[in-house]
Amino acid sequence: MPDSAAIPGPMTQQPDPLRSLSIELALQIAAALLRHRPPARWRAGGWFDGSPSREWSAACRLLDTMGLLDRRYDGWRWTVAHEGWRTHLDSMPPPANLLDLLLESFIGVTCFEARLPVTRRPFAPPPDFKPVIWALARCGYIRCEAGGFVWTDRVAPMMIQAGEWTAEGRSLEDRAAGTKSLADRIWGSIEPDRRACLARALSTKSRAERLRYIDDRWTGDRLRLAPRPKEGWHVMPPDLPSAVDEIMTRLSMHTG
């Protein structure tokens, strides 16, 4: 009689990464539709009229296809309550030919909300995006780099279709930011009456401490008075050290 230990047991079916990605994208799109609506609208039968843009209209149609929304003459109604979304999507057959549309819609609605960068530089996503970011990484649309995440060329067709990247694959966000150096952007966000105070705060610090001080307060468009809340991932801009050196030179010239 054969050794029972040598008899293989039933094989555990591994989740399909592309199916998992489709589910995570649909969940994020649905969450975006509810983000600014009262909890009463989250239940099955909850109604909303809203399609404020082409991107949101496309998102509603996709969720209709996946059975989460139902189109009515006066708007859209949820067919599944918020807490049942994942169970419903897990029980559905794999969505056919929807992944590119889901990804394009995800890019469109998250950019509409300004919650996820479309830069080609490393970025730190909000904490609630962790499941979809890792799902994107497993499918090759994002890679982890230097403590942050970077969109790969695989997502280029969807980024171009969404109008976020040029036909050459360059991010419009990067092109806009590239018109000014990081030092210029930081300097321009410091009110003149704050410069002397900032110079005093930095004058007794080492170069590493100055870098950490600025990095803790720079939000991408302004220099905060207090450090940012510590949450989620954070990636230091690669050009920040040289920008801080330039800021120190300007502070000494303007406050010396």
C-alpha positions in Angstrom: 0.0 0.0 0.0 1.5 3.4 -0.9 2.7 5.6 1.9 -0.2 8.1 2.6 2.3 10.8 3.1 3.4 10.5 -0.5 -0.2 10.9 -1.8 -0.7 14.6 -2.8 -3.7 16.3 -1.3 -6.1 18.5 -3.2 -4.3 21.3 -4.9 -5.1 24.8 -3.5 -6.2 27.0 -6.3 -4.1 30.2 -6.5 -6.0 33.5 -7.0 -5.7 34.9 -10.5 -3.7 38.1 -10.2 -5.6 39.8 -13.0 -9.0 38.9 -11.5 -7.9 40.1 -8.1 -6.7 43.4 -9.7 -10.1 43.8 -11.5 -11.9 43.4 -8.1 -9.6 45.9 -6.3 -10.0 48.4 -9.1 -13.8 48.1 -9.0 -13.8 48.5 -5.2 -11.8 51.7 -5.4 -14.0 53.1 -8.2 -17.1 52.3 -6.2 -15.6 53.8 -3.0 -14.7 57.0 -4.9 -18.4 57.4 -6.0 -19.4 57.2 -2.3 -16.6 59.2 -0.8 -18.5 62.4 -0.4 -22.0 61.0 0.0 -23.9 60.4 3.3 -23.9 56.8 4.7 -27.6 56.5 3.9 -26.7 56.4 0.2 -24.3 53.4 0.8 -27.1 50.8 1.3 -28.6 48.7 -1.4 -31.2 50.9 -3.1 -29.3 54.0 -2.2 -29.6 56.5 -5.0 -27.4 59.2 -6.5 -27.7 61.3 -9.6 -24.2 62.1 -10.1 -22.1 61.9 -13.1 -20.1 65.2 -12.8 -17.8 64.2 -15.7 -17.2 61.8 -18.5 -14.9 59.8 -16.2 -17.6 59.4 -13.6 -20.2 58.4 -16.1 -17.9 55.7 -17.5 -17.3 54.5 -13.9 -21.0 54.1 -13.3 -21.5 52.1 -16.5 -18.6 49.8 -15.5 -20.1 49.2 -12.0 -23.5 48.5 -13.7 -21.8 45.9 -15.8 -20.3 44.3 -12.7 -23.6 44.3 -10.9 -23.0 46.9 -8.2 -25.1 49.7 -9.8 -28.4 49.8 -11.7 -29.2 52.6 -14.1 -32.6 54.3 -13.4 -34.3 57.2 -15.2 -33.4 59.5 -12.3 -29.9 58.4 -11.7 -28.1 55.3 -10.4 -29.0 52.9 -7.5 -26.8 50.6 -5.7 -27.8 46.9 -6.1 -25.4 45.8 -3.3 -24.8 47.4 0.1 -21.3 48.8 0.7 -20.3 46.0 3.1 -21.3 43.4 0.5 -19.3 44.7 -2.4 -16.3 42.3 -2.1 -18.4 39.2 -1.5 -20.5 40.1 -4.6 -17.5 40.6 -6.8 -15.7 37.5 -5.5 -18.8 35.4 -6.5 -19.0 36.8 -10.0 -17.5 35.1 -13.1 -14.2 36.7 -14.1 -15.0 40.0 -15.9 -14.3 39.5 -19.6 -12.3 42.2 -21.4 -12.9 44.8 -18.6 -9.4 45.2 -17.1 -8.2 48.0 -19.3 -11.5 49.8 -19.0 -11.4 49.4 -15.2 -7.8 50.6 -15.0 -8.6 53.6 -17.2 -11.7 54.5 -15.1 -9.7 54.0 -11.9 -7.0 56.5 -13.2 -9.8 58.9 -14.2 -11.7 59.0 -11.0 -8.7 59.0 -8.7 -7.1 61.9 -10.7 -10.5 63.7 -10.6 -10.2 63.5 -6.8 -6.5 64.3 -6.9 -5.8 61.3 -4.6 -3.3 59.4 -6.7 -0.4 60.9 -8.6 0.1 60.0 -12.3 3.8 61.1 -12.2 6.5 58.9 -13.5 8.5 59.6 -10.4 8.3 57.6 -7.2 5.2 58.4 -5.2 3.5 57.5 -1.9 -0.2 56.5 -2.2 -2.8 57.2 0.5 -3.1 54.3 3.1 -6.5 53.2 1.8 -5.0 52.5 -1.6 -2.6 49.8 -0.3 -4.6 46.7 -1.6 -5.0 48.1 -5.1 -1.4 49.3 -5.3 -0.1 45.9 -4.4 -2.5 44.3 -6.9 -1.2 46.6 -9.6 2.4 45.7 -8.6 1.7 42.0 -8.9 0.4 42.5 -12.5 3.3 44.7 -13.6 1.6 48.1 -13.8 3.5 49.5 -10.8 6.9 48.6 -9.4 8.4 49.3 -6.0 11.4 51.5 -6.1 13.4 53.4 -3.5 10.7 53.0 -0.8 7.9 54.2 -3.1 6.0 53.2 -6.2 6.5 54.0 -9.8 4.1 53.5 -12.7 5.6 51.2 -15.4 5.3 51.4 -19.2 2.6 48.7 -19.1 0.1 51.3 -17.9 1.0 53.8 -20.6 -1.9 53.0 -23.0 -4.5 53.7 -20.2 -2.7 56.8 -19.0 -2.6 58.2 -22.5 -6.2 57.3 -23.1 -7.1 59.0 -19.8 -5.3 62.1 -21.0 -2.7 62.0 -18.2 0.4 61.1 -20.3 1.5 62.3 -23.6 1.7 60.0 -26.7 5.4 59.7 -25.9 4.6 58.4 -22.4 5.6 61.5 -20.5 3.4 62.5 -17.5 1.7 65.9 -17.9 2.0 66.3 -14.2 5.8 65.9 -14.4 5.9 68.3 -17.4 4.0 71.0 -15.5 6.1 70.5 -12.4 9.3 70.6 -14.5 8.8 74.2 -15.5 10.1 75.2 -12.0 12.9 73.6 -10.0 12.0 72.1 -6.6 14.0 74.9 -4.9 11.9 77.5 -6.8 8.7 75.8 -5.8 9.7 75.6 -2.1 11.0 79.1 -2.0 7.9 80.5 -3.7 5.7 78.9 -1.0 7.5 80.6 1.9 5.9 83.9 2.8 8.6 86.7 3.0 7.8 87.3 6.7 8.5 83.7 7.5 12.0 83.6 5.9 13.8 85.1 8.9 12.2 82.7 11.3 13.0 79.7 9.0 16.6 80.9 8.7 16.9 80.9 12.5 15.3 77.5 12.8 17.7 76.0 10.3 20.9 77.9 11.2 21.8 75.6 14.1 21.0 72.3 12.4 23.3 70.0 10.5 22.7 69.4 6.7 21.0 66.1 7.5 18.7 67.8 10.1 17.9 70.6 7.6 16.9 68.0 5.0 14.7 66.1 7.4 13.1 69.4 8.6 12.1 70.5 5.1 11.1 67.0 4.0 8.8 66.7 7.0 7.0 69.9 6.1 7.0 69.9 2.3 3.6 68.8 0.9 4.4 69.1 -2.8 2.9 72.6 -3.1 3.7 74.4 0.1 6.0 74.3 3.2 3.9 73.7 6.3 4.6 75.4 9.6 4.3 72.0 11.4 5.4 68.5 10.2 3.0 66.5 8.1 1.0 63.8 9.8 2.9 60.5 9.8 0.7 58.1 7.7 1.1 55.9 4.7 4.2 55.7 2.5 6.5 58.6 2.0 9.2 59.1 -0.6 11.7 61.9 -0.3 12.0 63.8 -3.6 15.4 62.8 -5.1 16.3 66.5 -5.8 15.4 67.7 -2.3 19.0 67.7 -0.9 20.2 70.1 -3.6 17.0 72.1 -3.2 17.6 72.5 0.6 21.2 73.7 -0.1 19.8 76.3 -2.5 17.1 77.4 0.0 19.9 77.9 2.6 21.8 80.1 0.2 18.8 82.2 -0.6 17.9 82.5 3.1 21.4 83.8 3.9 21.2 86.3 1.1 17.7 87.6 2.1 18.1 87.5 5.9 21.8 88.0 6.4 
